[in-house]
Amino acid sequence: MNNKLIVTFFGIFVLAFSASAQDTIAISKKEILEKVNDANLQIKIAKENAASAKADYNQSNSLFLPSISASHTAISTTNPLMAFGSKLNQEILTASDFNPALLNDPNQTQNYATKIEVLQPLINVDGFYGRQAAKSKYEAFQLQTERTKEYLQLEVNKSFMQLQLAYKAVEVLEKANKTAQANLKLVENYAKQGMLQKTDLLSVQVRVNEVANQLQYAKSNVQNASDYLAFLLNEDNTNKVFKPIEEIENGIEISAFEPKLISNRKDILAMDKSVEAYGKMTQMNKMSFLPRLNAFGSYELYDTKIFQTEAKGYTIGAQLSWSVFDGYKTIGKYQKAKADYEKAQTESQQYKAQSQLELNKTNRQLSDAENKVNLSKLALEQSQEAYRIRANRFKEGLEKTTDLLNSETLQFQKELEYLQAVFEYNFTKKYLEFLTQ
């Protein structure tokens, strides 16, 4: 056995040893589909975006609910106006306090004031539209969260099928490796008997090395597919590898789809809600030209000592305010909101057109994938039969070594191509279901 073979077999031994040190975890598709909604980071981010939008909507409750605040203020003053007003609020003013000398140069006066204020919105037309815009935005994020969950279901299906395909590729290449080793042993016997040249032996040895190398890459692909599945599930995949319980499908089930974009698809509805939110924002800025009516009230307690309430009083009233002109600020906000609304409408139209384009394209890809599966299956059957015939003829000395090697290579290549074609069809089918749900 030459040095190349020794290095190759040593590499396979090391890989097998490292693989045995890993924990292999059997997992089903149903299990990971259930896990992904709770564990996936992308879904968690979408949920937080929806929670943030809901918080914005909750803020609009201030349109109906009162604003209540309380304060306690302590001052010490010799300011004539403040000193006189403090005594007046404390209800301790006497006739001597009207002495001009004391009015103009008062003694140090202490004042402690406790104040409770209430502000109640009555009529704020722009606020109503702002609340509706916040609600539409929240509903849009809810729909986006649901669409994200649907997308992750698709992505999990894809990664699970990739893991199945990776394991199947390892299985095929292990079978190819056994076949290559058997052919090597046969050729070595023929070479010892002088029935074959050394170049034939070298060709078979090269083939054995190639298969071993492909097998190593296939095992690495198993780990890569397992790592990505762990990422989707937000799990630590150190020193462990997933193994699907279900075997990869060895055939396809033909399904017909109507290539028509449905209007109740969640991402389409989310886009419509987003446009609606921009429309309400435009109305809000337009209505900000109208006056606002708000009620207010306060209850005040004063004393010369801290936290005492000897003197009391209240104030209630209503205010009608109207910003007549604010230097073009309100007009500019309205113009910007209107432009954003028109932009959102255009983006929605573009998104729907692109979605229909993607749907039509995927529907054609499904037909192409079906045709590819059928042709790959036929090619696999033909290559298997051709290898069987050549192997029998080679044992009888009727075939060249190179022809046998080419036939062997073609057989396993076509088997991998068929498995890849089945994967592509099944994923395209899942993707088309995603586009039409």
C-alpha angles and dihedrals in degrees: 000000000000128000094260091058092047091052091047095050091046089053091051090049092052091047092049091049093050090047091052089054090060125086112244111210119197111219135176128217091240091055096053093043088057093046099048097069092058101035109033115108095213091057090048090053091050090051091051090050089053090047090051091051090049089053089054089052092049089055088063089067084085085078089075106019125076125249112230126189135171131199140174118206129189122194139171114197146166092188106128095224095042093045093050092045092048092054089046092053090046089053092230098114114135134185091260089062088069090066104124091225092057092041092054097038109023126182120251108291126202120209131180117187130187114193132185115192129192125191117189122187112220109171120009107150095181089053092059091057091045090055091050090050091052090050092051090049091052092049090049091055091048090055091046089053091053091048090050089055090052091049092050089051087057092046092050090050089051095047091046091052089047089054090050090049092049092053091047091051089053089050092050093047092047087055089047089050092053090048091048091049091050091050090048091053091049093048092047090056091049090048092052089053090050093244094121135039124245091249089064090053091049091051091054091047090053089051091052090052092049093052091047090051092049090049091054091052090048091055090049088053089056090057092045092051090046092050092052092049089051089050091054089051092044092237131143106250098187112142094352137094132197121234119194116235092209119070119236113268110259095201143023136252112219116229132178122222132193105233093218125122111238117223095218095060105132097236090049090050090048090053091050090050090050091053089048090053091053089050091053090048089055090052090047092055090045092052092049086083088070123087123259128225120207133168123217139184140173138192116205133193124191136186143152089242130062117268092002123131108199096137123044138183143157140210128200131175149128132249130207108196129183126182100214097181130355101179096280092301096123092042090051092050091052092049091049092048091050092051091048090051093052090046091052090051091052092047090050091051091048093048092052091048091049091047091053090047091052091048093052091046094049092048089056090045089056091056090047091048091051091052090047091053092052093048093044091051091051091047091050093052091047093048092049092052092045091052092048091054094045093047091054092046091047091056087054091049093248099116134060120244092238091054091052092049092048091049092048092048092048092051096057092037090057091047091055091045091053092051090048091050091051090049092050092050095048093047092046088051091052091047091051089051088052091051092051100043 
